[in-house]
Amino acid sequence: MMNDVIQAIVLKTSEYKENDLLVYVLAKQYGKLTLICKGARKMGSKLNAIVQVSNCSEFIIDYAFHKSMFMIKSGKVIETYKKFSNDLELSLMMQLMVEIVYKLEVDEWNDELYELLLTVFQKITKENQYLLGCYFMAQLLSYLGIKPYVDSCVKCKNVKIKSISMIHGGFICTRCFNESEYRNLTINQLRKFRFINKVTWKNVLSLASEWYDMEDFKLLIEFLIHNYHLSLNTWDFLLSLNID
């Protein structure tokens, strides 16, 4: 018996057969896997807790490279974020990050994505959710090779910055700015956008949490959607709440 032990973050579940679940996870050292959780939909199932979306859990499976699905033999919860379930805004932020990772079709960064998602989830709170949400997005853009150019104007290298171009992938200066193409952004918004795309994890938590807000997060999400063409159901719902 192989009994491979894996640590994974649960990204999504879907109904399978009569009482089972398909569990889509991002596993440390294994990447994205599809697991089968037998009887998880039965009342009182002991396995139900370990397959809750966003949880980091330990699973025992028989891993084989040629297989596409693996049966969960047993497992346990390592980290649970159920305490955030009563905070709609924060739980949606975490759900959005999970949905993004689930929908990405990039395998070479799986270990980095696992560590990034786990680290952010371990530190996120109501007070710093937009700061860490922005940090998560900036790191993600870097992994995907679409990191915004924020040292000068992406078109002409002028340093008098006016806006951000989703199309050209970075800052736009006063000379290249066109109101019909780009939105007006404040100096503070541009400063924050540059900083979050430069900061390391070592320094990010030293920032004032209130410095970042929903508008900063929106810029990074829009940059991802425009350059990676993702459709995000959680993001659409979050926008419908009209959070400032």
N, C-alpha and C positions, 0 to 999 in steps of 0.2 A: 504494500500500500504506500502510495507516494506521500499523501498528506502534506502538500505544500502550504505554507502559512504566508498569506499576503496581507499587507496593510493597504487599504483603499478608501477613497472618498466616494460616497454614493452620489451619482450624478442624476439618475433618473430610474424610475421603475415603471413597468407596464404589466398588465394582467396576462397570464399565460396559463392555458388549460383551465381546469375547474377551480383550483385553489392555490395555484402557484403564482410566482412573480418572476419576470425577467428583471434583473438588476444590472444596470449599466454603471460601471465604476471606473475611476482612474486609480490604478494601483501603482504603488511605489515599485520601481524596477520592472514592472510588467506592462505598463501603459494602460490603454483602455481595454477592458474585458467585459464580456457579457456573462453574468452568472444566473443560475437557476436556483430560486429559493423555494423548495418544496413546502407546500402547506402554509405559506406565509399569510395567505388571506383567510385562513381559518381563525375563528374566534379563539383568543388566548394563545396564539402561536408564540413560542419563545424566540423564534427567529425574526419576528416582525420588527423588533427594536433595532436590530443591527442593519436593516436595509432602509431605514428612514433617510430620505434625501438630505444631503449636506453632512450627514454623520460620517465620521472617520471610524472605520471598523476593521477588525481583524477577521479574515475568513480562512477557513481550511478547505482547500480544493485539491483536486488532482490535475495539475497543470500539464498540458502537452501542447507543443508549438503548433501542431497541425489542427488542433480543435478550435472551434469558433465559440463554443459555450461550455461552461463548467458548473457542475453541481456543487452547491454549498453543503459541506458536511456538517460544519458547526462554525461558531464564531462568537465574537464579543465586541461590544462597543468600546472604542478607545477614547473618542471625543464626541460629545453630543452637544448640539446647539438648540435643543428644545426650549431652553430658557428664553430664547428670542422670539418664540412663536406668538407671544402676545403683543409684540411690537411689529405692526404690519409693515411699516416703512423699512425697518432694519431687516426683517425676514425676507422681504422682497429684494433688497439689495444683495443678500447672500444667495438667494435663489437665482438672481440674474447672473451672478458670477459663475454659478454652477451650470446654468444653461449655456453660457458662452463657451465654457470648457467642453461641455458635451457636444456642441455643434462644430467645434474646430476640427479640421481635418489635417492636423499636423502631428506626426508621430515623434519627430526627433526631439521635441521639447517636452515630452511627457513627464520626465522626472522633475524638470524645472517647474512645470505647471503644478505638479503635485505639491512640491515644497512651497510654492508661492501661495496656492489656495489654502493649504493647511496653516501656514504662518499668519496669513491675513485673518482667517477665521478664529485663530487662537487669541488674537489681539483686538478684534473688532468690538466696538461698543456703540451704544446710541450716540455718544458724544463724538466719536471719531470716524463714524461710518463713511462720510464723504471723503475725508482725508485718505483712509485706507482703500476706499473704492477707487479713488483717482490713482493711487499708487499701484493697485492691482492692474488697472487699465493701461497705465504707462508701461509697466513691465511686460504686459501681454503684447502691446504693440511692438516693443523691442524684440521679443521672441519671434514674432511673426515676420520680422524684417520690414515693418512699415512704421518704424519710429519717426515721429514728426521731426522735421529739421527746425531747430529753435535757436540757432546761433546768429542768424541774420535772415534777410529776405531770401526765400527759397528760389526766387526768380533772378534777382540782381545783386544779392549780397549786401544791400543797404541795411544799416542797423537801426534806422528809424522805423520801428515796427508799428503797424496799424491794425492788423487782423491776422486770421489764420485761413489758409487755403486748404480745404479738404481735398480738392482736385490735385493740387501741386505738392501737397504733403508737408506743409510747414508754414512758417511765418511769411506774411506779406507786408511790405513796407508802404509808407505813405505815397510813394511815387507809383507803385504798381497797384495800389488799392483802387477798386471800382465798386461803387455802392450797389450796382446791379448784380455783382458776383459774390461779394463778401459782406459779412455783417460787421457792424461797428462794435468793437470790444474795448473795454476800459484798459488803462495801463495796468491796473491791478490784476485783471483777468489774464492778461498776456504774461505778466510776471509769474503768476501762479502756474500757468500752463507750462512755461519754460522750466520752472523749478521742479515740478513733479516729474518731468521727463529727464531730469538730471540727478535727482536725489537718490541715495542708496537707502537700503533698509536700516542701516546703522543710524542714519540721521532723520528718517522720516517721522519717527515717533516724538522727536524733540520739537516738531512744529506745533503751533497752536492749532488744536483741532477745529476751532471755529473759523479758521482762515479759509477752509474749503467748504463749498456748498453744492447744491444740486446743479447749478449752472456750470460749475467747473466739471462736474461729472458728465453732464450732457455733452460738452465739447469733446471729451474723450470717447464717449460712446458713439457719437456721430462720426468721429474720425474712423473708428473701427468699422462701423456699418458701411460707410462710403468706400473704404479701401479694401474691405474683406467681404462685403456683400452678405452679411448675416441678417436673418430675420429673427427677431427676438420677441417672443410673446410676453415675457415678463417685463421687458422694457416698455412695450406698448401699454401694459396695465399700469406700470409705475407712472408713466406720463399722464394717464387718465386721472390720477389722483390730484394733479395740479399742485405738486409739492414745490415750494419756493426754495 
